[in-house]
Amino acid sequence: MVANLEPAECKSMSDVRAEIDRLDAELIALFAERESYIKRAGEIKQVEKLPADIPVRVEAVIANARKLAEEQGLDGEFYAHVWRKLVEHSIAMEDRILED
């Protein structure tokens, strides 16, 4: 089990790598949880006859990601790009649900 070290507590690259691997696993688990909501959104959109791609919502999600990233001192433009790819993937998932 990983020790959950703070960055300053890491004494070696092995420690750093273990913490990055731990965080990556947590991120993937969060993405899996997010994807379950995307699947449900597709099901609801199917019933409500809504399109997968709702541009106003897409832009709001991306703007929120940019803002949250910047609040953490991160590069907002980079994370907006990452989120745009995430949203494109989500829309494609919803489209597959809507085709059923």
N, CA, C and O atoms as a GROMACS GRO file, in nm:
protein
  400
    1MET      N    1   0.083  -0.118   0.000
    1MET     CA    2   0.000   0.000   0.000
    1MET      C    3   0.088   0.125   0.000
    1MET      O    4   0.190   0.129   0.068
    2VAL      N    5   0.047   0.225  -0.076
    2VAL     CA    6   0.124   0.347  -0.087
    2VAL      C    7   0.103   0.433   0.037
    2VAL      O    8  -0.006   0.435   0.095
    3ALA      N    9   0.208   0.504   0.076
    3ALA     CA   10   0.207   0.578   0.201
    3ALA      C   11   0.134   0.713   0.195
    3ALA      O   12   0.114   0.775   0.299
    4ASN      N   13   0.095   0.760   0.078
    4ASN     CA   14   0.034   0.893   0.064
    4ASN      C   15   0.127   1.001   0.118
    4ASN      O   16   0.092   1.075   0.209
    5LEU      N   17   0.244   1.009   0.060
    5LEU     CA   18   0.343   1.108   0.100
    5LEU      C   19   0.311   1.243   0.039
    5LEU      O   20   0.259   1.251  -0.073
    6GLU      N   21   0.342   1.349   0.110
    6GLU     CA   22   0.338   1.483   0.053
    6GLU      C   23   0.461   1.496  -0.037
    6GLU      O   24   0.560   1.427  -0.015
    7PRO      N   25   0.456   1.583  -0.138
    7PRO     CA   26   0.573   1.595  -0.227
    7PRO      C   27   0.705   1.615  -0.152
    7PRO      O   28   0.805   1.551  -0.185
    8ALA      N   29   0.707   1.702  -0.052
    8ALA     CA   30   0.830   1.728   0.022
    8ALA      C   31   0.878   1.608   0.103
    8ALA      O   32   0.994   1.602   0.141
    9GLU      N   33   0.789   1.513   0.129
    9GLU     CA   34   0.825   1.393   0.205
    9GLU      C   35   0.889   1.285   0.117
    9GLU      O   36   0.947   1.190   0.169
   10CYS      N   37   0.879   1.299  -0.013
   10CYS     CA   38   0.938   1.201  -0.104
   10CYS      C   39   1.090   1.211  -0.098
   10CYS      O   40   1.147   1.319  -0.117
   11LYS      N   41   1.154   1.099  -0.072
   11LYS     CA   42   1.300   1.096  -0.057
   11LYS      C   43   1.370   1.042  -0.181
   11LYS      O   44   1.492   1.053  -0.194
   12SER      N   45   1.293   0.983  -0.272
   12SER     CA   46   1.354   0.924  -0.391
   12SER      C   47   1.257   0.933  -0.508
   12SER      O   48   1.138   0.962  -0.491
   13MET      N   49   1.308   0.907  -0.627
   13MET     CA   50   1.221   0.902  -0.744
   13MET      C   51   1.122   0.788  -0.731
   13MET      O   52   1.011   0.796  -0.784
   14SER      N   53   1.159   0.682  -0.662
   14SER     CA   54   1.067   0.571  -0.638
   14SER      C   55   0.946   0.620  -0.558
   14SER      O   56   0.832   0.583  -0.588
   15ASP      N   57   0.971   0.703  -0.457
   15ASP     CA   58   0.860   0.761  -0.380
   15ASP      C   59   0.772   0.847  -0.468
   15ASP      O   60   0.649   0.836  -0.465
   16VAL      N   61   0.835   0.933  -0.547
   16VAL     CA   62   0.760   1.023  -0.636
   16VAL      C   63   0.676   0.941  -0.734
   16VAL      O   64   0.558   0.969  -0.753
   17ARG      N   65   0.737   0.842  -0.795
   17ARG     CA   66   0.666   0.759  -0.892
   17ARG      C   67   0.548   0.685  -0.829
   17ARG      O   68   0.441   0.675  -0.889
   18ALA      N   69   0.569   0.635  -0.708
   18ALA     CA   70   0.461   0.564  -0.639
   18ALA      C   71   0.344   0.659  -0.612
   18ALA      O   72   0.228   0.620  -0.627
   19GLU      N   73   0.372   0.782  -0.574
   19GLU     CA   74   0.266   0.879  -0.548
   19GLU      C   75   0.195   0.919  -0.677
   19GLU      O   76   0.073   0.934  -0.678
   20ILE      N   77   0.269   0.935  -0.784
   20ILE     CA   78   0.206   0.966  -0.914
   20ILE      C   79   0.118   0.850  -0.957
   20ILE      O   80   0.006   0.871  -1.005
   21ASP      N   81   0.168   0.727  -0.942
   21ASP     CA   82   0.086   0.610  -0.977
   21ASP      C   83  -0.041   0.604  -0.893
   21ASP      O   84  -0.148   0.571  -0.944
   22ARG      N   85  -0.029   0.636  -0.763
   22ARG     CA   86  -0.147   0.638  -0.674
   22ARG      C   87  -0.248   0.742  -0.722
   22ARG      O   88  -0.368   0.715  -0.729
   23LEU      N   89  -0.198   0.860  -0.755
   23LEU     CA   90  -0.287   0.966  -0.803
   23LEU      C   91  -0.351   0.929  -0.936
   23LEU      O   92  -0.469   0.955  -0.958
   24ASP      N   93  -0.273   0.867  -1.025
   24ASP     CA   94  -0.329   0.824  -1.154
   24ASP      C   95  -0.442   0.725  -1.133
   24ASP      O   96  -0.544   0.732  -1.201
   25ALA      N   97  -0.425   0.632  -1.039
   25ALA     CA   98  -0.531   0.535  -1.010
   25ALA      C   99  -0.656   0.606  -0.957
   25ALA      O  100  -0.768   0.572  -0.994
   26GLU      N  101  -0.636   0.706  -0.871
   26GLU     CA  102  -0.750   0.782  -0.819
   26GLU      C  103  -0.818   0.861  -0.930
   26GLU      O  104  -0.941   0.867  -0.936
   27LEU      N  105  -0.739   0.921  -1.019
   27LEU     CA  106  -0.797   0.995  -1.131
   27LEU      C  107  -0.879   0.903  -1.222
   27LEU      O  108  -0.989   0.939  -1.263
   28ILE      N  109  -0.825   0.786  -1.253
   28ILE     CA  110  -0.897   0.692  -1.340
   28ILE      C  111  -1.027   0.649  -1.272
   28ILE      O  112  -1.130   0.636  -1.339
   29ALA      N  113  -1.024   0.626  -1.142
   29ALA     CA  114  -1.147   0.589  -1.070
   29ALA      C  115  -1.248   0.703  -1.079
   29ALA      O  116  -1.367   0.678  -1.098
   30LEU      N  117  -1.203   0.826  -1.067
   30LEU     CA  118  -1.294   0.941  -1.081
   30LEU      C  119  -1.348   0.952  -1.222
   30LEU      O  120  -1.466   0.984  -1.241
   31PHE      N  121  -1.264   0.927  -1.322
   31PHE     CA  122  -1.312   0.930  -1.461
   31PHE      C  123  -1.415   0.820  -1.484
   31PHE      O  124  -1.513   0.840  -1.556
   32ALA      N  125  -1.395   0.704  -1.423
   32ALA     CA  126  -1.493   0.595  -1.436
   32ALA      C  127  -1.625   0.636  -1.372
   32ALA      O  128  -1.732   0.610  -1.428
   33GLU      N  129  -1.619   0.700  -1.257
   33GLU     CA  130  -1.741   0.749  -1.193
   33GLU      C  131  -1.810   0.854  -1.281
   33GLU      O  132  -1.932   0.851  -1.299
   34ARG      N  133  -1.730   0.945  -1.336
   34ARG     CA  134  -1.785   1.049  -1.424
   34ARG      C  135  -1.853   0.985  -1.545
   34ARG      O  136  -1.961   1.027  -1.587
   35GLU      N  137  -1.788   0.881  -1.600
   35GLU     CA  138  -1.843   0.814  -1.717
   35GLU      C  139  -1.977   0.747  -1.686
   35GLU      O  140  -2.064   0.741  -1.773
   36SER      N  141  -1.995   0.698  -1.564
   36SER     CA  142  -2.124   0.639  -1.529
   36SER      C  143  -2.235   0.744  -1.534
   36SER      O  144  -2.348   0.713  -1.569
   37TYR      N  145  -2.203   0.867  -1.498
   37TYR     CA  146  -2.301   0.976  -1.508
   37TYR      C  147  -2.326   1.015  -1.653
   37TYR      O  148  -2.438   1.051  -1.690
   38ILE      N  149  -2.222   1.007  -1.735
   38ILE     CA  150  -2.239   1.035  -1.878
   38ILE      C  151  -2.333   0.932  -1.939
   38ILE      O  152  -2.422   0.967  -2.017
   39LYS      N  153  -2.314   0.806  -1.905
   39LYS     CA  154  -2.404   0.701  -1.955
   39LYS      C  155  -2.548   0.728  -1.912
   39LYS      O  156  -2.641   0.715  -1.992
   40ARG      N  157  -2.565   0.767  -1.787
   40ARG     CA  158  -2.701   0.797  -1.740
   40ARG      C  159  -2.758   0.919  -1.812
   40ARG      O  160  -2.876   0.921  -1.845
   41ALA      N  161  -2.674   1.018  -1.836
   41ALA     CA  162  -2.720   1.136  -1.910
   41ALA      C  163  -2.768   1.095  -2.049
   41ALA      O  164  -2.870   1.145  -2.096
   42GLY      N  165  -2.697   1.005  -2.114
   42GLY     CA  166  -2.740   0.956  -2.245
   42GLY      C  167  -2.875   0.888  -2.239
   42GLY      O  168  -2.959   0.906  -2.327
   43GLU      N  169  -2.896   0.809  -2.135
   43GLU     CA  170  -3.025   0.741  -2.119
   43GLU      C  171  -3.138   0.843  -2.099
   43GLU      O  172  -3.246   0.831  -2.158
   44ILE      N  173  -3.112   0.942  -2.016
   44ILE     CA  174  -3.213   1.045  -1.991
   44ILE      C  175  -3.238   1.128  -2.116
   44ILE      O  176  -3.352   1.160  -2.148
   45LYS      N  177  -3.132   1.162  -2.187
   45LYS     CA  178  -3.147   1.239  -2.311
   45LYS      C  179  -3.228   1.161  -2.414
   45LYS      O  180  -3.305   1.219  -2.490
   46GLN      N  181  -3.211   1.029  -2.416
   46GLN     CA  182  -3.288   0.945  -2.508
   46GLN      C  183  -3.437   0.956  -2.478
   46GLN      O  184  -3.518   0.972  -2.569
   47VAL      N  185  -3.473   0.948  -2.351
   47VAL     CA  186  -3.613   0.958  -2.309
   47VAL      C  187  -3.668   1.098  -2.336
   47VAL      O  188  -3.781   1.114  -2.383
   48GLU      N  189  -3.587   1.198  -2.306
   48GLU     CA  190  -3.633   1.336  -2.319
   48GLU      C  191  -3.613   1.394  -2.460
   48GLU      O  192  -3.641   1.511  -2.485
   49LYS      N  193  -3.564   1.309  -2.550
   49LYS     CA  194  -3.543   1.349  -2.690
   49LYS      C  195  -3.449   1.470  -2.702
   49LYS      O  196  -3.474   1.563  -2.779
   50LEU      N  197  -3.342   1.466  -2.625
   50LEU     CA  198  -3.240   1.572  -2.629
   50LEU      C  199  -3.121   1.524  -2.709
   50LEU      O  200  -3.094   1.404  -2.712
   51PRO      N  201  -3.049   1.613  -2.774
   51PRO     CA  202  -2.928   1.573  -2.846
   51PRO      C  203  -2.813   1.547  -2.749
   51PRO      O  204  -2.813   1.598  -2.636
   52ALA      N  205  -2.716   1.469  -2.792
   52ALA     CA  206  -2.597   1.445  -2.710
   52ALA      C  207  -2.517   1.573  -2.696
   52ALA      O  208  -2.468   1.606  -2.587
   53ASP      N  209  -2.504   1.645  -2.804
   53ASP     CA  210  -2.422   1.767  -2.806
   53ASP      C  211  -2.510   1.889  -2.782
   53ASP      O  212  -2.592   1.926  -2.867
   54ILE      N  213  -2.492   1.950  -2.668
   54ILE     CA  214  -2.562   2.074  -2.634
   54ILE      C  215  -2.453   2.180  -2.617
   54ILE      O  216  -2.396   2.192  -2.509
   55PRO      N  217  -2.423   2.256  -2.724
   55PRO     CA  218  -2.308   2.346  -2.724
   55PRO      C  219  -2.298   2.442  -2.605
   55PRO      O  220  -2.189   2.467  -2.556
   56VAL      N  221  -2.410   2.495  -2.559
   56VAL     CA  222  -2.405   2.587  -2.445
   56VAL      C  223  -2.351   2.514  -2.323
   56VAL      O  224  -2.269   2.570  -2.248
   57ARG      N  225  -2.395   2.391  -2.301
   57ARG     CA  226  -2.348   2.312  -2.187
   57ARG      C  227  -2.201   2.275  -2.205
   57ARG      O  228  -2.123   2.279  -2.109
   58VAL      N  229  -2.162   2.238  -2.326
   58VAL     CA  230  -2.022   2.204  -2.353
   58VAL      C  231  -1.932   2.320  -2.314
   58VAL      O  232  -1.833   2.302  -2.243
   59GLU      N  233  -1.966   2.439  -2.359
   59GLU     CA  234  -1.882   2.555  -2.330
   59GLU      C  235  -1.882   2.588  -2.182
   59GLU      O  236  -1.780   2.633  -2.129
   60ALA      N  237  -1.993   2.566  -2.114
   60ALA     CA  238  -1.999   2.592  -1.969
   60ALA      C  239  -1.908   2.494  -1.894
   60ALA      O  240  -1.839   2.533  -1.800
   61VAL      N  241  -1.908   2.368  -1.935
   61VAL     CA  242  -1.823   2.267  -1.870
   61VAL      C  243  -1.676   2.301  -1.890
   61VAL      O  244  -1.596   2.292  -1.797
   62ILE      N  245  -1.641   2.341  -2.011
   62ILE     CA  246  -1.501   2.374  -2.041
   62ILE      C  247  -1.458   2.501  -1.968
   62ILE      O  248  -1.347   2.507  -1.916
   63ALA      N  249  -1.544   2.600  -1.965
   63ALA     CA  250  -1.512   2.723  -1.892
   63ALA      C  251  -1.493   2.694  -1.744
   63ALA      O  252  -1.405   2.751  -1.680
   64ASN      N  253  -1.576   2.605  -1.690
   64ASN     CA  254  -1.563   2.568  -1.549
   64ASN      C  255  -1.431   2.496  -1.523
   64ASN      O  256  -1.365   2.522  -1.422
   65ALA      N  257  -1.392   2.407  -1.612
   65ALA     CA  258  -1.264   2.336  -1.596
   65ALA      C  259  -1.149   2.436  -1.600
   65ALA      O  260  -1.056   2.426  -1.520
   66ARG      N  261  -1.154   2.530  -1.693
   66ARG     CA  262  -1.050   2.632  -1.702
   66ARG      C  263  -1.042   2.711  -1.571
   66ARG      O  264  -0.933   2.731  -1.516
   67LYS      N  265  -1.156   2.754  -1.521
   67LYS     CA  266  -1.162   2.833  -1.397
   67LYS      C  267  -1.108   2.753  -1.279
   67LYS      O  268  -1.026   2.804  -1.202
   68LEU      N  269  -1.152   2.628  -1.265
   68LEU     CA  270  -1.106   2.544  -1.154
   68LEU      C  271  -0.955   2.522  -1.162
   68LEU      O  272  -0.886   2.526  -1.060
   69ALA      N  273  -0.904   2.499  -1.282
   69ALA     CA  274  -0.760   2.479  -1.300
   69ALA      C  275  -0.684   2.605  -1.257
   69ALA      O  276  -0.586   2.598  -1.183
   70GLU      N  277  -0.730   2.718  -1.304
   70GLU     CA  278  -0.662   2.844  -1.272
   70GLU      C  279  -0.666   2.873  -1.122
   70GLU      O  280  -0.570   2.927  -1.067
   71GLU      N  281  -0.776   2.838  -1.057
   71GLU     CA  282  -0.786   2.856  -0.911
   71GLU      C  283  -0.684   2.771  -0.836
   71GLU      O  284  -0.645   2.803  -0.724
   72GLN      N  285  -0.639   2.662  -0.899
   72GLN     CA  286  -0.538   2.575  -0.839
   72GLN      C  287  -0.396   2.612  -0.885
   72GLN      O  288  -0.300   2.543  -0.852
   73GLY      N  289  -0.385   2.722  -0.960
   73GLY     CA  290  -0.255   2.765  -1.009
   73GLY      C  291  -0.206   2.687  -1.130
   73GLY      O  292  -0.087   2.686  -1.161
   74LEU      N  293  -0.298   2.620  -1.198
   74LEU     CA  294  -0.264   2.540  -1.315
   74LEU      C  295  -0.288   2.620  -1.442
   74LEU      O  296  -0.351   2.726  -1.439
   75ASP      N  297  -0.240   2.569  -1.552
   75ASP     CA  298  -0.257   2.630  -1.683
   75ASP      C  299  -0.400   2.607  -1.731
   75ASP      O  300  -0.433   2.498  -1.778
   76GLY      N  301  -0.483   2.707  -1.720
   76GLY     CA  302  -0.624   2.695  -1.755
   76GLY      C  303  -0.647   2.654  -1.899
   76GLY      O  304  -0.738   2.577  -1.928
   77GLU      N  305  -0.566   2.706  -1.990
   77GLU     CA  306  -0.583   2.673  -2.131
   77GLU      C  307  -0.555   2.525  -2.157
   77GLU      O  308  -0.627   2.460  -2.233
   78PHE      N  309  -0.451   2.472  -2.093
   78PHE     CA  310  -0.419   2.330  -2.108
   78PHE      C  311  -0.535   2.244  -2.060
   78PHE      O  312  -0.578   2.152  -2.130
   79TYR      N  313  -0.586   2.273  -1.940
   79TYR     CA  314  -0.694   2.191  -1.886
   79TYR      C  315  -0.825   2.211  -1.960
   79TYR      O  316  -0.908   2.120  -1.966
   80ALA      N  317  -0.846   2.328  -2.017
   80ALA     CA  318  -0.963   2.348  -2.104
   80ALA      C  319  -0.952   2.255  -2.225
   80ALA      O  320  -1.052   2.197  -2.267
   81HIS      N  321  -0.832   2.242  -2.280
   81HIS     CA  322  -0.811   2.152  -2.394
   81HIS      C  323  -0.836   2.006  -2.352
   81HIS      O  324  -0.902   1.932  -2.424
   82VAL      N  325  -0.783   1.968  -2.238
   82VAL     CA  326  -0.804   1.831  -2.188
   82VAL      C  327  -0.953   1.806  -2.171
   82VAL      O  328  -1.004   1.701  -2.211
   83TRP      N  329  -1.024   1.902  -2.111
   83TRP     CA  330  -1.167   1.884  -2.087
   83TRP      C  331  -1.245   1.882  -2.217
   83TRP      O  332  -1.345   1.812  -2.228
   84ARG      N  333  -1.201   1.959  -2.316
   84ARG     CA  334  -1.270   1.955  -2.446
   84ARG      C  335  -1.262   1.814  -2.503
   84ARG      O  336  -1.360   1.763  -2.556
   85LYS      N  337  -1.146   1.751  -2.493
   85LYS     CA  338  -1.132   1.612  -2.540
   85LYS      C  339  -1.221   1.519  -2.458
   85LYS      O  340  -1.284   1.429  -2.514
   86LEU      N  341  -1.226   1.538  -2.328
   86LEU     CA  342  -1.310   1.457  -2.241
   86LEU      C  343  -1.457   1.472  -2.280
   86LEU      O  344  -1.531   1.374  -2.287
   87VAL      N  345  -1.499   1.595  -2.304
   87VAL     CA  346  -1.638   1.621  -2.342
   87VAL      C  347  -1.669   1.561  -2.479
   87VAL      O  348  -1.777   1.505  -2.499
   88GLU      N  349  -1.575   1.572  -2.574
   88GLU     CA  350  -1.596   1.511  -2.706
   88GLU      C  351  -1.617   1.360  -2.691
   88GLU      O  352  -1.703   1.302  -2.757
   89HIS      N  353  -1.538   1.299  -2.606
   89HIS     CA  354  -1.552   1.154  -2.580
   89HIS      C  355  -1.689   1.125  -2.518
   89HIS      O  356  -1.755   1.028  -2.555
   90SER      N  357  -1.730   1.210  -2.424
   90SER     CA  358  -1.859   1.192  -2.357
   90SER      C  359  -1.975   1.205  -2.456
   90SER      O  360  -2.070   1.127  -2.450
   91ILE      N  361  -1.966   1.302  -2.545
   91ILE     CA  362  -2.071   1.321  -2.645
   91ILE      C  363  -2.079   1.199  -2.736
   91ILE      O  364  -2.188   1.154  -2.772
   92ALA      N  365  -1.964   1.145  -2.774
   92ALA     CA  366  -1.963   1.025  -2.858
   92ALA      C  367  -2.028   0.908  -2.785
   92ALA      O  368  -2.101   0.830  -2.846
   93MET      N  369  -2.002   0.895  -2.655
   93MET     CA  370  -2.067   0.790  -2.576
   93MET      C  371  -2.219   0.809  -2.576
   93MET      O  372  -2.294   0.714  -2.598
   94GLU      N  373  -2.262   0.932  -2.552
   94GLU     CA  374  -2.405   0.960  -2.550
   94GLU      C  375  -2.468   0.934  -2.687
   94GLU      O  376  -2.578   0.881  -2.696
   95ASP      N  377  -2.397   0.971  -2.792
   95ASP     CA  378  -2.449   0.946  -2.928
   95ASP      C  379  -2.475   0.798  -2.949
   95ASP      O  380  -2.576   0.760  -3.008
   96ARG      N  381  -2.383   0.712  -2.902
   96ARG     CA  382  -2.402   0.567  -2.916
   96ARG      C  383  -2.527   0.522  -2.842
   96ARG      O  384  -2.602   0.436  -2.891
   97ILE      N  385  -2.551   0.578  -2.726
   97ILE     CA  386  -2.672   0.544  -2.648
   97ILE      C  387  -2.797   0.591  -2.724
   97ILE      O  388  -2.896   0.519  -2.733
   98LEU      N  389  -2.790   0.711  -2.778
   98LEU     CA  390  -2.906   0.767  -2.849
   98LEU      C  391  -2.938   0.691  -2.978
   98LEU      O  392  -3.052   0.694  -3.024
   99GLU      N  393  -2.839   0.623  -3.035
   99GLU     CA  394  -2.860   0.546  -3.157
   99GLU      C  395  -2.933   0.415  -3.128
   99GLU      O  396  -2.993   0.357  -3.219
  100ASP      N  397  -2.930   0.369  -3.005
  100ASP     CA  398  -2.996   0.241  -2.970
  100ASP      C  399  -3.146   0.254  -2.971
  100ASP      O  400  -3.217   0.157  -2.944
   0.00000   0.00000   0.00000
